[in-house]
Amino acid sequence: MKHGSMVALSALAGSAAAFKYNDALTFSVMQFTGTEIRKARDDPIVNFGQTSSHVHQIMGGSGFSRTSTGADLLKSECTNARVAGDMSNYWFPAMFFKDPVTGQLESVPISYVNVYYHMDKTTDTIKAFPAGLSILVGDPTRRTAPEGGYTTNLDPSQGPVGNVRWTCPRSSYEPPSWPLDSDGTNAGMGEGNNGIGFPFMDCDGYASPLRGDIHFPSCYKPDVGLTDYKNNMAYPTSDGNGNLNCAKGEIHVPRMLLEVYFETSSVVPGKGFQDRWDHSTGKGPQPFLLSNGDTTGYGWHADFMAGWDEDVLQNIIDNCDVRHEGTHTCPGVTPNTATCTIKTLVDEDVDGPFSKLPGNNLLTGYGDKVQNGGGSSPSASSSASSAPSSSSSVSSVAPSSAAPSSAAPSSAPSSSSSSSQDFPYYPTKVVQNDAKPATTFEVVKSSSAVQDQPKIAAVDVVVQTVWHTVTVTADHSAESSEAAHVRRHVHGHRGNRHL
């Protein structure tokens, strides 16, 4: 299914020779028409056919499922990417707030998500992602500072790579966001508004709350394969002349930067959590944690499975340098203005308030050893055997040393019952269906263009559900042009933060 205009692409092909990403960095920002299409314990890369140990928020195409492949994504009936040809999926752990008074856990909403598509200055030819390419960046089990501490380096020839970061824009950096004397043992490390591990201060930069950044590698190893997410990617290295090149035999693909803005702080009355914890001293502790139980922020991570119309993406690579204007404004690209959601297989409370995380994930802090991203080992479902033979995605991401036996909660439900084998975690209720349900979709189409950095207002959706049928409603509200302008202004980046 080709979503781009073939006529437009053909017209651009003749001028492609004049466009040289090889001469300098070019980039454009993929934006989305809303927040997640699904929020659930699903992860087809690491836990193919299984229940994931922790909750993820998923962006992109409706072809996503626990057993999705690149071919499934290309059949998506809708996407919330603002480029119609991007049916890829991008997912990351949800964030929670632990109330200092009640101890209850509450979901932290997403403000918005961006994905920067960088085409580096290189002597390589940059190619579109092959459908099904699976990438995981970050370690869900990490509770200690990474080797090298805080660094912005992405060139492995220059030392440890700092590909997982947090950004905390603030109105004042006195006291600093991360303790200046931190060695990473009991607090994160950073300077200014960038660091590793959660900051100990409120991120009150207007319209720019706490942000999780993931810098993806851009050298694909075809001999390793699409689904071996542990070994199939590498970061390019400098040739000494300002070019970032991949090794021989590797395919240079776009370099992505995923930005997730969590609504930890807000100027909107009744939103944000800034008035519910003491951040006056900057000495911690802070109340935010990830769905894998990580209270440090070191276990921040993200996944990507490619589902691009390769002609559309190749056109963007070869012909587009619109930068912050958005990839949907690239020449020859068909913008997408529809929102998109997909239903889950399990009726599970993933927002709270509750006393335990979904998946019974223990809250773990600095120096703790964890496995499987923080939760109990998922039990294999009957569909797990259908995982691609070349994939290691059903293997645990745990380190070889297991967590202490005391890490397992005594009240954890048993997974031995066949009736609940696929959904053994608290607080899950199994949806009773006679057969494995087909995915159902709810598509909301906008009557007007979606504003930059959209924050979709509440929608009164009247949906008539027909099994495996797309349903459409008339309208939704986009944020005001003034609010969009503020987001664009605040989002302006200084220096080489995105490089």
Protein Blocks (a to p, Z undefined) as FASTA:
>chain_A
ZZbdfklmmmmmmmmmmpcfklpccddddddfbdcfbdcdddfklmgoiacfbdcddehj
fkbcfkbcfklmmmpcbdfbfbfklccdcdddddddddfklopacddddfbdcddddddd
dfbdcddddehiacdedjfkbcbdcehiaafbfbfknoccdfbccddddfbfcdcfbdfk
bghlmoccdehjbcedjdfbdcfbghiacdddddddfbdcfknojklmmlmpccdddehl
opacddehiacddddddddddffbcfbehiajklmccfknonopafbdcfkopanlmmgc
cddddfbdfklmmmmmmmgcgkjnopklpghiacdfbdcddddfbdcdfkbpafbdehii
acddehiaceehipacddddfklmmpcfkbcklpcfbdfbdcdfklpcfklccfkbmklm
mmmcccddddddfbdcdddddddddfbdcdehiadddddddddddehiacddfbdcdddf
klmmmmmmmmpcghjllZZ
